């Protein structure tokens, strides 16, 4: 269950990981470096024939933007506790929690 209002004790976390996901449910370990549609990267400059009858030629990126199908990737940080209990943070809270986890693990004080 995803809930960004839960407060956890980072000292009781066994391990954590970060991933990226879209509204459609596509997941990745790393954030894609190129634009994606349905989780797949594509060649932005490749021609996309929008209308074969009208002869309009646009790039794949222009076509994806006009159709509104570009993916928006959201960060997710998952903390695992004893007995496989997990807490998942998303969005800005996920970034804050990931930074706090790294500071604890690598002993970096503010």
Residue, then its C-alpha position, 0 to 999 in steps of 0.5 A: x500500500x502506498x501512503x506518504x503520511x506514515x512516519x517510520x524509524x529508519x533504524x528498524x529498516x532491514x533494507x531499502x530500494x528505489x525504483x521508478x514507475x508510471x501511472x500505467x504500472x510500468x516499473x524500472x530500476x533506473x529512470x529512463x534517459x529518453x522519453x518513453x511511451x508505454x514503458x519503451x524508449x523510442x527514437x525521437x527523431x524518427x518519422x511518424x506518419x500521422x496521416x497517410x492521406x494528408x501526407x503530414x510527417x512529424x517526428x515520433x516525439x511530436x506524435x507522442x506529445x500530440x496524442x498525450x501518451x508520453x510516460x511520466x516517471x515517478x520515484x518510489x522508495x520501498x523500505x522493508x522491515x522484519x517479516x516482509x512488511x513494506x512501506x512504499x513512498x512515492x513522489x517528492x517524499x520518496x526522494x526525501x526518504x531515499x536521501x535520509x536512508x543514504x545519509x544513515x547508511x553512509x554515515x553522512x551528517x548534515 
